[in-house]
């Protein structure tokens, strides 16, 4: 998309086009509902994205008072290629597994996904998994195809569900998902410079600075003098920030335990080593020897920086 348009999309517009990927034309009101925004905002975004050539607006033939939106063909092709590339790590992590283990692990993630959807039935369901089957499913055996479809469905649902916002609101914390993820990165690899934080989050340094100003005002991060360059400072998680992360982790674990109630001891014994092995393998590909976290949702629309090579 960067090469085709030279336009950088903010996260809100990126979520808008991702929601339309692989779908038939839908009313603007449907997009607003699924993104959790008001209709006026969705209409403004649709107008801006249409002007930039990312989506197409058309009158609903069944109700000419209603406007439908869909991806433009160029944007659809870019998102299709991104979907195939992005899903590759999820498949490479099991490429040497037996079909039996792949199928069993897929059963676990399917169970978790179904229970998440039951717990939050009003959240959007991405068409990415079905679209991946259309694009790449024929290249894989039945077990791997089911595994990939399950993982893509769950991961995209989690990304669009705003679930972390729910956890943060339950704890009455003054941050949202983006700031929470920034804290997580700093805790994992910090202390870090603003440029390093931007690189790890795959965002522009100006966006990183804005997030860090908010976190600093809330005293969730501290600044320390860089031992190699005393003119600059490094960002680290403060004690208050560490407490926030611990509270979220505790609530997340409590919620997950509730979701997985009723699973037999036999199934837990069967699934636990498989899931642990898969997650370990996945993270070994996401976190390189340089400490950089490769995000599962890479920046597609930034003209300032070349796309990072996958490990």
BAFI-3210 file (N, C-alpha, C; in Angstrom, 3 decimals, decimal comma, padded with zeros to 6 digits):
// residues 311
n [1|2|3|4|5|6|7|8|9|10|11|12|13|14|15|16|17|18|19|20|21|22|23|24|25|26|27|28|29|30|31|32|33|34|35|36|37|38|39|40|41|42|43|44|45|46|47|48|49|50|51|52|53|54|55|56|57|58|59|60|61|62|63|64|65|66|67|68|69|70|71|72|73|74|75|76|77|78|79|80|81|82|83|84|85|86|87|88|89|90|91|92|93|94|95|96|97|98|99|100|101|102|103|104|105|106|107|108|109|110|111|112|113|114|115|116|117|118|119|120|121|122|123|124|125|126|127|128|129|130|131|132|133|134|135|136|137|138|139|140|141|142|143|144|145|146|147|148|149|150|151|152|153|154|155|156|157|158|159|160|161|162|163|164|165|166|167|168|169|170|171|172|173|174|175|176|177|178|179|180|181|182|183|184|185|186|187|188|189|190|191|192|193|194|195|196|197|198|199|200|201|202|203|204|205|206|207|208|209|210|211|212|213|214|215|216|217|218|219|220|221|222|223|224|225|226|227|228|229|230|231|232|233|234|235|236|237|238|239|240|241|242|243|244|245|246|247|248|249|250|251|252|253|254|255|256|257|258|259|260|261|262|263|264|265|266|267|268|269|270|271|272|273|274|275|276|277|278|279|280|281|282|283|284|285|286|287|288|289|290|291|292|293|294|295|296|297|298|299|300|301|302|303|304|305|306|307|308|309|310|311]
n.u [000,830|001,971|003,786|001,973|000,312|001,585|000,611|000,130|-001,666|-003,584|-004,026|-006,838|-008,006|-006,723|-007,835|-010,408|-010,190|-009,176|-011,319|-013,057|-011,848|-011,986|-014,741|-018,145|-019,800|-020,800|-023,125|-022,372|-023,199|-022,995|-020,223|-019,625|-020,921|-019,510|-016,931|-017,253|-017,784|-019,316|-021,885|-021,466|-018,706|-017,783|-018,783|-017,331|-014,728|-015,062|-015,484|-012,983|-011,255|-012,275|-011,713|-008,964|-008,646|-008,781|-011,151|-014,414|-017,426|-020,882|-024,292|-026,841|-028,529|-030,909|-031,921|-031,962|-031,386|-029,366|-025,845|-023,281|-020,119|-016,934|-013,755|-011,386|-010,138|-007,217|-006,408|-007,559|-006,031|-003,506|-004,017|-004,729|-002,261|-000,770|-002,112|-001,503|001,300|001,568|000,375|002,187|004,156|002,640|002,182|004,713|005,675|004,646|005,523|007,067|005,621|003,572|000,614|-001,392|-000,719|-000,892|-003,623|-004,732|-003,801|-005,028|-007,678|-007,692|-007,243|-009,474|-011,504|-010,959|-011,317|-014,055|-015,247|-014,475|-015,879|-018,481|-018,478|-018,210|-020,286|-021,000|-018,927|-016,984|-016,556|-013,926|-013,394|-011,059|-009,977|-011,534|-010,981|-008,256|-008,312|-009,417|-007,341|-004,933|-005,403|-005,502|-002,917|-002,192|-002,437|-005,394|-005,410|-003,498|-004,636|-007,038|-005,923|-004,556|-006,711|-008,158|-006,338|-005,881|-008,494|-008,947|-006,858|-007,254|-009,798|-009,351|-007,674|-009,461|-011,396|-011,246|-010,669|-008,673|-009,153|-011,524|-010,615|-008,929|-010,756|-012,378|-010,624|-010,488|-008,491|-006,464|-005,643|-005,531|-005,649|-003,437|-001,577|-001,167|000,054|002,394|003,599|004,067|006,026|008,149|008,649|009,514|011,858|013,170|015,490|014,573|015,175|013,175|013,159|013,846|011,625|009,608|010,479|010,173|007,453|006,647|005,772|005,475|008,017|006,892|004,333|005,002|006,173|003,948|002,381|004,132|004,306|001,794|001,945|004,052|002,968|001,095|002,690|003,564|005,773|009,330|012,077|015,446|018,937|020,870|023,483|025,456|025,178|024,865|023,336|020,916|017,876|016,551|013,685|011,858|009,820|007,928|007,559|004,855|003,841|004,619|003,007|000,488|000,666|000,888|-001,603|-003,352|-002,471|-003,153|-005,974|-006,521|-005,678|-007,477|-009,887|-009,365|-009,145|-011,783|-012,958|-012,018|-013,118|-014,395|-012,969|-011,606|-009,290|-007,787|-007,861|-006,587|-004,037|-003,289|-003,340|-001,735|001,265|001,483|000,419|002,150|004,586|004,006|003,489|005,964|007,622|006,487|006,979|009,731|010,209|009,058|010,502|013,570|017,179|018,187|016,444|014,227|010,779|008,827|005,968|002,703|001,000|002,052|003,263|001,698|001,394|003,296|005,292|007,786|009,619|011,347|009,826|010,288|012,440|011,407|012,286]
n.v [-001,201|001,225|001,661|001,896|004,104|005,983|006,959|007,399|005,612|006,241|004,330|004,026|004,209|002,087|-000,081|000,160|-000,482|-003,065|-004,376|-004,552|-006,299|-009,052|-009,146|-008,809|-005,842|-003,632|-001,870|001,468|001,878|-000,652|-001,012|001,034|000,063|-002,354|-001,464|000,006|002,764|006,030|006,711|009,049|009,485|007,161|007,643|009,926|008,860|006,961|008,630|009,936|007,761|006,807|008,964|008,748|006,475|003,957|002,659|001,922|003,598|002,960|003,111|001,356|-001,062|-002,187|-000,411|002,741|004,845|004,151|003,770|001,692|000,191|-000,915|-002,571|-001,054|-002,366|-002,255|-001,879|-004,125|-006,160|-005,673|-006,134|-008,810|-009,984|-009,236|-010,683|-013,368|-013,306|-012,487|-014,573|-016,574|-017,091|-018,293|-020,746|-021,777|-022,336|-024,820|-026,545|-028,866|-030,592|-033,412|-034,504|-035,212|-033,840|-031,221|-031,039|-031,475|-029,239|-027,211|-027,755|-026,926|-024,095|-023,447|-024,019|-022,088|-019,739|-019,931|-019,767|-017,225|-015,695|-016,340|-015,129|-012,455|-011,543|-009,420|-008,451|-007,691|-010,102|-011,083|-011,544|-012,638|-015,233|-016,981|-015,811|-016,344|-019,106|-019,188|-017,976|-019,374|-021,892|-024,265|-025,077|-026,574|-029,402|-030,987|-030,867|-028,874|-026,754|-026,391|-025,734|-023,284|-021,695|-021,593|-020,311|-017,831|-016,836|-016,572|-014,838|-012,504|-011,869|-011,280|-009,056|-007,172|-007,004|-005,273|-006,121|-005,762|-003,133|-003,467|-004,865|-002,908|-000,899|-002,181|-002,251|000,380|002,019|004,665|004,396|003,074|000,401|000,885|002,368|000,543|-001,620|-000,327|000,049|-002,643|-003,355|-001,700|-002,694|-005,253|-004,901|-002,637|-000,304|002,067|004,142|006,766|006,396|003,686|002,517|003,227|001,733|-000,908|-001,043|-000,626|001,895|005,402|007,688|010,101|009,319|007,524|009,311|010,821|008,904|008,321|010,745|010,860|008,586|009,365|011,650|010,361|009,089|006,510|005,716|006,248|008,522|008,034|008,880|008,313|006,092|005,998|008,289|011,170|013,300|012,481|010,661|007,648|005,492|003,917|001,506|002,642|002,126|002,390|001,933|-000,738|-001,932|-001,488|-003,143|-005,624|-005,829|-005,947|-008,337|-010,174|-009,949|-010,726|-013,400|-014,449|-014,108|-015,776|-018,272|-018,586|-018,810|-021,271|-023,162|-026,377|-028,008|-031,171|-033,040|-034,797|-033,712|-031,279|-032,198|-033,258|-031,059|-029,000|-029,301|-029,123|-026,589|-024,955|-025,535|-024,600|-021,830|-021,035|-021,538|-019,771|-017,273|-017,306|-016,702|-014,244|-012,557|-011,353|-011,969|-009,481|-008,360|-007,097|-006,872|-008,399|-007,248|-008,798|-007,483|-005,847|-002,576|-001,255|001,011|003,018|005,558|006,354|004,408|001,468|-001,754|-004,047|-006,894|-010,264|-012,525]
n.w [000,000|000,745|-001,392|-003,454|-002,858|-001,213|001,153|004,613|006,936|009,846|012,956|013,402|010,850|009,642|011,041|010,057|007,277|007,477|008,625|006,499|004,810|002,648|002,637|001,483|000,141|002,761|004,905|006,035|008,609|009,736|009,859|011,683|013,998|014,456|014,861|017,082|017,093|016,507|014,037|012,566|012,755|011,465|008,906|008,187|008,157|006,132|003,938|003,767|003,325|000,947|-000,724|-000,741|-002,172|-001,023|-000,296|-001,685|-002,182|-002,522|-003,640|-001,977|-003,738|-002,850|-001,060|-001,592|-000,002|001,587|002,128|000,921|001,708|000,508|000,048|-002,144|-005,255|-005,539|-002,820|-001,673|-002,876|-001,753|000,985|000,865|000,143|002,351|004,339|003,670|003,956|006,641|008,050|007,847|009,854|011,857|010,775|010,167|012,662|013,294|011,391|011,501|013,015|013,955|012,205|013,965|016,352|015,445|014,830|017,386|018,808|017,368|018,061|020,720|020,530|019,039|020,858|022,861|021,371|020,656|023,173|023,959|022,088|022,853|025,349|024,688|022,718|021,074|019,577|016,605|013,930|012,129|008,605|007,835|008,260|006,666|004,238|004,022|003,634|001,072|-000,352|000,203|001,234|-000,292|-000,555|001,623|003,893|005,311|008,159|008,782|007,433|008,862|011,330|010,725|009,872|012,240|014,028|012,722|012,732|015,520|016,383|014,832|015,693|018,428|018,088|017,044|018,941|021,078|023,597|025,577|026,262|027,658|029,928|031,044|031,578|033,471|035,591|036,102|035,000|033,632|030,944|027,561|025,103|023,317|024,818|026,850|025,486|024,777|027,280|027,881|025,977|026,757|029,304|028,650|027,069|027,956|029,699|027,125|024,227|022,693|019,932|019,760|020,992|019,191|016,991|017,900|018,248|015,717|014,774|013,957|015,160|016,147|016,910|018,937|020,755|021,512|022,860|024,956|026,298|027,488|029,165|030,784|032,041|033,585|035,323|034,823|033,506|033,740|033,184|032,386|032,480|029,606|029,664|027,728|026,275|027,622|026,987|026,147|026,990|028,465|028,445|030,983|032,708|035,427|039,030|039,568|037,015|036,652|038,568|037,440|035,132|036,375|037,653|035,446|034,281|036,299|036,358|033,763|033,809|035,674|034,276|032,102|033,332|034,091|031,568|030,729|032,327|033,262|031,576|031,159|033,270|031,799|029,193|029,697|030,375|027,952|026,206|027,346|027,120|024,322|023,653|025,119|023,826|021,260|021,633|022,662|020,437|018,619|019,812|019,745|017,155|016,958|018,644|018,225|018,299|018,711|020,428|019,438|019,108|016,796|015,463|015,230|013,679|011,300|010,313|007,578|006,134|006,315|005,040|005,764|006,511|005,547|005,007|007,635|007,443|007,696|010,345]
ca.u [000,000|002,868|004,295|000,870|-000,357|002,422|-000,207|000,211|-002,968|-003,586|-004,594|-008,300|-008,315|-006,243|-008,861|-011,556|-009,987|-009,027|-012,650|-013,708|-011,085|-012,624|-016,187|-019,001|-020,133|-021,615|-023,519|-021,493|-023,692|-022,444|-018,821|-019,639|-021,283|-018,481|-015,738|-017,578|-017,726|-020,621|-022,101|-020,877|-017,271|-017,597|-019,050|-016,181|-013,619|-015,362|-015,251|-011,540|-010,647|-012,707|-010,945|-007,595|-008,644|-008,703|-012,454|-015,393|-018,778|-021,910|-025,661|-027,431|-029,638|-032,148|-032,393|-031,119|-031,040|-028,257|-024,554|-022,465|-018,683|-016,114|-012,379|-011,043|-009,372|-005,793|-006,243|-007,880|-004,883|-002,447|-004,394|-004,643|-000,853|-000,373|-002,696|-000,714|002,622|001,425|-000,009|003,237|004,799|001,769|002,296|006,097|005,872|004,211|005,818|007,677|004,759|002,725|-000,749|-002,174|-000,447|-001,438|-005,075|-005,059|-003,551|-006,098|-008,880|-007,568|-007,453|-010,870|-012,301|-010,749|-011,951|-015,510|-015,676|-014,314|-017,001|-019,666|-018,398|-018,327|-020,964|-021,274|-017,709|-016,936|-015,848|-013,201|-013,490|-009,688|-009,719|-012,155|-010,260|-006,985|-008,611|-009,580|-006,079|-003,786|-005,778|-005,255|-001,499|-001,934|-003,294|-006,618|-005,115|-002,822|-005,616|-007,922|-005,124|-004,336|-007,990|-008,496|-005,442|-006,153|-009,777|-008,834|-005,968|-007,895|-010,922|-008,781|-007,183|-010,570|-012,418|-011,038|-010,740|-007,812|-009,851|-012,473|-009,861|-008,440|-011,917|-012,789|-009,683|-010,574|-007,171|-006,605|-004,995|-006,213|-004,815|-002,183|-000,640|-000,843|001,039|003,655|004,180|004,545|007,277|009,196|008,991|010,227|013,163|013,686|015,128|014,668|014,975|011,914|013,336|013,792|010,233|008,890|010,868|009,602|006,006|006,417|005,020|006,297|008,506|005,977|003,272|005,590|006,336|002,633|002,012|005,025|003,929|000,666|002,422|004,872|002,047|000,427|003,779|003,678|007,144|010,354|013,172|016,776|020,003|021,541|024,870|026,358|024,999|024,192|022,431|019,620|017,296|015,919|012,382|011,679|008,546|008,025|006,916|003,407|003,561|004,745|001,815|-000,603|000,835|000,605|-003,054|-003,969|-002,130|-003,944|-007,364|-006,548|-005,594|-008,743|-010,881|-009,042|-009,510|-013,231|-013,292|-011,604|-013,730|-015,063|-012,077|-011,201|-007,862|-007,169|-007,661|-005,544|-002,754|-002,983|-003,161|-000,761|002,595|001,384|000,244|003,396|005,587|003,644|003,695|007,407|008,145|005,984|007,687|011,131|010,230|008,618|011,488|014,868|018,330|018,404|015,440|013,124|009,538|008,213|004,527|001,897|000,237|003,074|002,840|001,608|001,116|004,263|006,214|009,088|010,525|011,144|009,227|011,333|012,512|011,004|013,419]
ca.v [000,000|002,368|001,897|002,227|005,362|006,924|007,524|006,732|005,546|006,103|003,040|003,944|003,921|000,738|-001,009|000,278|-001,255|-004,474|-004,922|-004,792|-007,264|-010,334|-009,072|-008,146|-004,483|-003,554|-000,499|002,220|001,680|-001,924|-000,730|001,823|-000,816|-003,347|-000,776|000,676|004,215|006,522|006,689|010,244|009,242|006,151|008,289|010,785|007,993|006,379|009,661|010,155|006,562|006,759|009,986|008,253|005,320|002,695|001,998|002,394|003,762|002,783|003,105|000,034|-001,206|-002,573|000,743|003,783|005,820|003,599|003,693|000,513|000,409|-002,099|-002,238|-000,902|-003,519|-002,187|-002,097|-005,526|-006,992|-005,488|-006,811|-010,247|-010,376|-009,095|-011,791|-014,570|-013,129|-012,384|-015,867|-017,577|-017,460|-019,195|-022,063|-022,255|-022,824|-026,224|-027,243|-030,175|-031,322|-034,450|-034,058|-035,425|-032,738|-029,993|-031,079|-031,327|-027,845|-026,430|-027,964|-026,074|-022,695|-023,311|-023,970|-020,774|-018,727|-020,049|-019,276|-015,767|-015,155|-016,482|-014,151|-011,106|-011,840|-008,227|-007,986|-008,074|-011,320|-010,818|-012,530|-012,951|-016,679|-017,546|-015,287|-017,076|-020,407|-018,960|-017,564|-020,263|-023,151|-025,423|-025,436|-027,250|-030,540|-030,620|-030,521|-027,576|-025,758|-026,128|-025,041|-021,899|-020,991|-021,369|-019,306|-016,531|-016,385|-016,153|-013,685|-011,310|-011,515|-010,624|-007,742|-006,263|-007,110|-004,245|-006,824|-005,150|-001,949|-003,928|-005,146|-001,641|-000,191|-002,877|-001,860|001,843|002,563|005,797|004,139|002,145|-000,677|001,329|002,715|-000,704|-002,350|000,413|-000,332|-004,023|-003,358|-001,079|-003,634|-006,412|-004,586|-001,352|001,040|002,276|005,483|006,916|005,778|002,228|002,148|003,332|000,604|-002,144|-000,999|-000,394|003,129|006,575|008,270|011,110|008,590|007,015|010,451|011,183|007,902|008,420|011,934|010,487|007,661|010,152|012,465|009,458|008,529|005,071|005,500|007,181|008,800|007,875|009,358|007,287|005,971|006,188|009,645|011,834|014,341|011,863|009,893|006,367|005,321|002,651|001,398|003,029|001,180|002,497|001,249|-002,184|-002,334|-001,531|-004,341|-006,792|-005,882|-006,418|-009,753|-010,944|-009,979|-011,517|-014,806|-014,807|-014,235|-016,957|-019,454|-018,726|-019,266|-022,661|-024,062|-027,540|-028,843|-032,328|-033,166|-035,511|-032,761|-030,326|-032,878|-033,443|-029,790|-028,085|-029,296|-028,700|-025,138|-024,353|-025,678|-023,733|-020,433|-020,837|-021,463|-018,551|-016,137|-017,336|-016,048|-012,854|-011,775|-011,702|-011,874|-008,070|-007,908|-006,420|-007,627|-008,227|-007,285|-009,633|-006,578|-004,917|-001,313|-001,390|002,267|004,043|005,858|006,777|003,345|000,249|-002,870|-004,899|-008,263|-011,259|-013,342]
ca.w [000,000|000,779|-002,736|-004,363|-002,545|-000,486|002,235|005,907|007,590|011,305|013,388|013,268|009,453|009,359|011,534|009,161|006,046|007,848|008,877|005,216|004,018|002,388|002,839|000,515|000,590|003,977|005,233|006,923|009,978|010,214|010,215|012,919|015,109|014,722|015,359|018,337|016,912|016,078|012,593|011,962|012,620|010,423|007,616|007,882|007,783|004,827|002,932|003,634|002,735|-000,455|-001,436|-000,882|-003,053|-000,288|-000,305|-002,663|-001,649|-003,541|-003,129|-001,819|-004,699|-002,156|-000,296|-002,161|001,035|002,364|001,444|001,201|001,521|000,272|-000,288|-003,551|-005,731|-005,161|-001,390|-001,429|-003,257|-000,759|002,226|000,612|000,219|003,756|005,098|003,406|004,567|008,099|008,622|007,631|011,117|012,595|010,160|010,276|014,028|013,415|010,133|011,757|013,929|013,373|011,932|015,186|017,280|014,857|014,995|018,801|019,181|016,750|018,871|021,909|020,174|018,619|022,083|023,482|020,528|020,790|024,487|023,935|021,325|023,698|026,430|024,110|021,449|020,279|018,925|015,181|013,547|010,897|007,516|007,422|008,247|005,462|003,086|003,921|003,031|-000,363|-000,963|000,422|001,854|-001,156|-000,451|002,890|004,190|006,031|009,553|008,802|006,986|009,999|012,337|010,310|009,890|013,651|014,597|012,103|013,244|016,908|016,532|014,286|016,578|019,605|017,695|016,769|019,987|022,097|024,871|026,587|026,749|028,669|031,158|031,594|032,131|034,695|036,635|036,215|034,687|032,709|029,663|026,690|024,575|022,716|025,883|027,557|024,688|024,882|028,578|027,778|025,215|027,576|030,370|028,096|026,481|028,440|029,241|025,680|023,694|021,963|018,612|019,933|021,272|017,919|016,146|018,417|018,044|014,286|014,583|013,738|016,425|016,675|017,613|020,177|021,668|022,040|023,866|026,113|027,067|028,339|030,197|031,711|032,844|034,530|036,145|034,566|033,041|034,197|032,256|032,980|031,607|028,816|030,098|026,594|025,757|028,740|026,488|025,844|028,091|028,162|029,093|031,692|033,429|036,830|039,954|039,354|035,754|036,883|039,305|036,459|034,315|037,214|037,861|034,210|034,127|037,265|035,913|032,537|034,183|036,306|033,203|031,292|034,119|033,983|030,218|030,509|033,306|032,716|030,769|031,967|033,573|030,676|028,098|030,105|030,281|026,531|025,516|027,935|026,494|022,929|023,606|025,581|022,768|020,139|022,016|022,749|019,078|017,995|020,370|019,312|015,849|017,102|019,374|017,678|019,189|018,993|021,387|018,766|018,990|015,493|015,729|014,348|012,824|010,859|009,724|006,129|005,459|006,689|003,961|006,263|006,907|004,766|005,733|008,206|006,958|008,688|010,764]
c.u [000,864|003,352|003,195|000,328|000,553|001,715|-000,013|-001,150|-002,799|-004,243|-006,102|-008,704|-007,844|-007,245|-010,077|-011,356|-009,800|-010,383|-013,362|-013,028|-011,836|-014,132|-016,884|-019,302|-021,078|-022,011|-022,514|-021,909|-023,160|-020,991|-018,765|-019,925|-020,137|-017,189|-015,994|-017,463|-019,099|-020,676|-021,448|-019,375|-016,989|-017,806|-017,892|-014,988|-013,835|-015,099|-013,764|-010,860|-011,045|-011,919|-009,506|-007,503|-008,594|-010,021|-013,323|-016,737|-019,780|-023,283|-026,186|-028,603|-030,965|-032,744|-031,506|-030,807|-029,786|-026,997|-023,816|-020,997|-017,990|-014,700|-012,247|-010,193|-007,891|-005,569|-006,550|-006,721|-003,754|-002,775|-004,392|-003,200|-000,347|-000,883|-001,883|000,656|002,548|001,140|001,127|003,891|003,960|001,855|003,702|006,346|005,462|004,613|006,448|006,842|004,009|001,334|-001,636|-001,975|-000,985|-002,943|-005,481|-004,869|-004,616|-007,397|-008,873|-007,877|-008,876|-011,787|-012,189|-011,455|-013,472|-015,993|-015,483|-015,489|-018,289|-019,675|-018,607|-019,011|-021,167|-020,054|-017,646|-016,163|-015,238|-013,435|-012,115|-009,446|-010,304|-011,426|-008,927|-007,211|-008,753|-008,239|-005,015|-004,151|-005,437|-003,816|-001,189|-002,881|-004,435|-006,331|-004,468|-003,778|-006,559|-007,174|-004,966|-005,628|-008,396|-007,652|-005,720|-007,476|-009,679|-008,014|-006,609|-009,090|-010,407|-008,324|-008,283|-011,585|-012,360|-011,084|-009,863|-008,428|-010,850|-011,769|-009,417|-009,579|-012,397|-011,904|-009,656|-009,204|-007,290|-005,883|-005,848|-005,187|-003,459|-001,146|-000,222|000,217|002,400|004,358|004,771|005,891|008,420|009,611|009,840|011,656|013,820|014,873|015,407|014,552|013,624|012,013|013,254|012,361|009,410|009,208|010,203|008,094|005,638|005,501|006,004|006,783|007,581|004,813|003,780|005,740|005,014|002,200|002,849|004,756|002,771|001,113|003,279|003,990|001,348|001,416|003,869|005,039|008,039|011,350|014,489|017,823|020,651|023,009|025,875|026,272|024,179|023,287|021,038|019,146|016,683|014,638|012,336|010,336|008,773|007,404|005,400|003,014|003,629|003,532|000,607|-000,518|000,496|-000,900|-003,766|-003,707|-002,957|-005,398|-007,506|-006,519|-006,885|-009,832|-010,637|-009,396|-011,021|-013,655|-013,023|-012,126|-014,391|-014,210|-011,533|-009,696|-007,121|-006,890|-006,586|-004,161|-002,326|-002,616|-001,994|000,615|002,561|001,282|001,518|004,465|005,283|003,924|005,186|008,030|007,716|006,757|009,155|011,274|009,848|009,671|012,871|015,977|018,636|017,386|014,250|011,922|008,947|006,707|003,800|001,033|001,186|002,497|002,847|001,675|002,119|005,235|007,612|010,093|010,294|010,565|010,326|011,273|012,111|012,203|013,372]
c.v [001,251|002,705|002,378|003,624|006,407|007,555|006,713|006,771|005,466|004,782|002,924|003,632|002,523|-000,303|-001,011|-000,600|-002,739|-005,120|-005,274|-005,884|-008,581|-010,328|-008,456|-006,728|-004,498|-002,103|000,167|002,025|000,380|-001,748|000,028|000,935|-001,754|-002,715|-000,068|002,182|004,699|006,630|007,890|010,058|008,233|006,762|009,194|009,943|007,394|007,379|009,890|008,976|006,408|007,772|009,542|007,016|003,982|001,937|002,611|002,490|003,653|002,759|001,673|-000,112|-001,584|-001,423|001,922|004,896|005,395|003,474|002,440|000,850|-000,937|-001,649|-001,988|-002,095|-003,419|-002,454|-003,538|-006,442|-006,882|-006,232|-008,324|-010,725|-010,283|-010,266|-013,068|-014,472|-013,180|-013,738|-016,884|-018,014|-018,443|-020,618|-022,648|-022,857|-024,281|-027,061|-028,618|-031,026|-032,426|-033,887|-034,196|-034,270|-031,416|-029,933|-030,867|-029,884|-026,931|-026,570|-027,060|-024,617|-022,460|-023,215|-022,596|-019,689|-018,762|-019,502|-017,760|-015,116|-015,250|-015,440|-012,725|-011,218|-010,632|-007,736|-008,473|-009,359|-011,081|-011,932|-013,016|-014,450|-017,333|-017,061|-016,014|-018,441|-020,262|-018,702|-018,645|-021,648|-024,373|-025,918|-026,286|-028,427|-030,096|-030,166|-029,138|-026,471|-025,395|-025,358|-023,568|-021,099|-020,649|-020,255|-017,923|-015,974|-015,861|-014,876|-012,414|-010,891|-010,769|-009,206|-006,728|-006,192|-005,998|-004,853|-006,232|-003,858|-002,327|-004,191|-003,846|-000,835|-000,847|-002,489|-000,350|002,496|003,626|005,619|003,174|001,223|-000,190|001,670|001,476|-001,491|-001,653|000,090|-001,732|-004,095|-002,782|-002,022|-004,776|-006,072|-003,343|-001,476|001,235|003,760|005,547|006,251|004,256|001,757|002,188|002,146|-000,677|-002,203|-000,830|000,797|004,271|007,138|009,336|010,466|008,045|008,134|010,846|010,207|008,075|009,665|011,606|009,576|008,375|010,990|011,621|008,781|007,000|004,705|006,572|007,411|008,714|008,359|008,173|007,244|006,188|007,593|010,418|012,975|013,780|011,038|008,606|006,242|003,953|002,675|001,767|001,959|001,202|001,789|-000,255|-002,720|-002,443|-002,800|-005,595|-006,942|-006,421|-007,907|-010,626|-011,066|-010,824|-013,013|-015,287|-015,026|-015,488|-018,238|-019,683|-019,260|-020,754|-023,609|-025,243|-028,414|-029,961|-032,329|-033,856|-034,566|-031,737|-030,950|-033,062|-032,123|-028,956|-028,131|-028,837|-027,181|-024,429|-024,400|-024,732|-022,270|-020,117|-020,685|-020,172|-017,344|-016,134|-016,704|-014,590|-011,978|-012,220|-011,574|-010,427|-007,509|-007,217|-007,352|-007,353|-008,335|-008,186|-008,786|-005,516|-003,677|-001,431|-000,052|003,371|004,313|006,182|005,648|002,119|-000,852|-003,742|-006,300|-009,216|-012,099|-014,697]
c.w [000,000|-000,624|-003,673|-004,121|-001,910|000,697|003,503|006,581|009,103|011,706|013,194|011,836|009,059|009,840|010,611|007,927|006,353|008,057|007,572|004,397|003,873|002,512|001,640|001,008|001,785|004,219|006,159|008,376|010,570|010,646|011,537|014,125|015,468|015,228|016,685|018,255|016,459|014,557|011,911|011,753|011,513|009,040|007,212|007,432|006,403|003,713|002,685|002,957|001,270|-001,281|-001,675|-001,756|-002,356|-000,266|-001,396|-001,969|-002,793|-002,884|-003,072|-002,796|-004,042|-001,363|-000,672|-001,179|001,795|001,502|001,893|000,959|001,313|-000,038|-001,785|-003,976|-005,368|-003,673|-001,027|-001,767|-002,248|000,530|002,051|000,740|001,646|004,585|004,904|004,071|006,093|008,737|008,583|008,935|011,918|012,056|010,313|011,652|014,199|012,201|010,341|012,716|013,182|013,123|013,163|016,155|016,746|015,072|016,442|019,262|018,594|017,547|020,105|021,573|019,678|019,832|022,751|022,686|020,690|022,121|024,615|023,212|022,134|024,814|025,930|022,739|020,545|019,510|017,480|014,958|012,176|009,885|007,085|007,317|007,001|004,210|002,908|003,277|001,517|-001,044|-000,915|000,920|001,021|-001,053|000,779|003,078|005,108|007,459|009,651|008,383|008,121|011,083|011,973|010,348|011,325|014,245|014,032|012,616|014,663|017,047|015,984|015,133|017,802|019,255|017,484|017,908|021,023|023,501|025,951|027,114|027,833|029,998|031,833|032,209|033,424|035,874|036,861|036,013|033,594|031,378|028,858|026,037|024,081|023,780|026,676|026,801|024,732|026,196|028,532|027,061|026,039|028,693|029,830|027,704|027,041|029,371|027,753|025,345|022,984|020,590|018,701|020,196|019,995|017,018|016,605|018,238|016,574|014,044|014,363|015,078|017,013|017,411|018,939|021,201|022,305|023,119|025,131|026,939|028,005|029,477|031,222|032,621|033,901|035,478|036,015|033,980|033,643|033,083|033,007|031,983|030,903|029,204|028,992|026,004|026,770|028,290|026,207|027,036|027,572|028,971|029,755|032,412|034,889|037,722|039,777|038,063|035,896|037,637|038,376|035,621|035,111|037,444|036,623|034,022|035,063|036,809|034,647|032,861|034,832|035,253|032,375|032,039|034,068|032,629|030,014|031,584|032,595|031,824|031,652|032,209|032,430|029,510|028,445|029,972|028,827|025,864|026,040|027,264|025,035|022,822|024,065|024,504|021,609|020,464|022,109|021,365|018,389|018,499|019,986|017,937|015,948|017,771|018,928|018,704|019,552|019,976|020,759|018,674|017,621|015,658|014,754|013,435|012,279|010,216|008,205|005,412|005,787|005,549|004,445|006,371|006,039|005,626|006,313|007,625|008,062|009,068|010,096]
res [x|x|x|x|x|x|x|x|x|x|x|x|x|x|x|x|x|x|x|x|x|x|x|x|x|x|x|x|x|x|x|x|x|x|x|x|x|x|x|x|x|x|x|x|x|x|x|x|x|x|x|x|x|x|x|x|x|x|x|x|x|x|x|x|x|x|x|x|x|x|x|x|x|x|x|x|x|x|x|x|x|x|x|x|x|x|x|x|x|x|x|x|x|x|x|x|x|x|x|x|x|x|x|x|x|x|x|x|x|x|x|x|x|x|x|x|x|x|x|x|x|x|x|x|x|x|x|x|x|x|x|x|x|x|x|x|x|x|x|x|x|x|x|x|x|x|x|x|x|x|x|x|x|x|x|x|x|x|x|x|x|x|x|x|x|x|x|x|x|x|x|x|x|x|x|x|x|x|x|x|x|x|x|x|x|x|x|x|x|x|x|x|x|x|x|x|x|x|x|x|x|x|x|x|x|x|x|x|x|x|x|x|x|x|x|x|x|x|x|x|x|x|x|x|x|x|x|x|x|x|x|x|x|x|x|x|x|x|x|x|x|x|x|x|x|x|x|x|x|x|x|x|x|x|x|x|x|x|x|x|x|x|x|x|x|x|x|x|x|x|x|x|x|x|x|x|x|x|x|x|x|x|x|x|x|x|x|x|x|x|x|x|x|x|x|x|x|x|x|x|x|x|x|x|x|x|x|x|x|x|x]
***
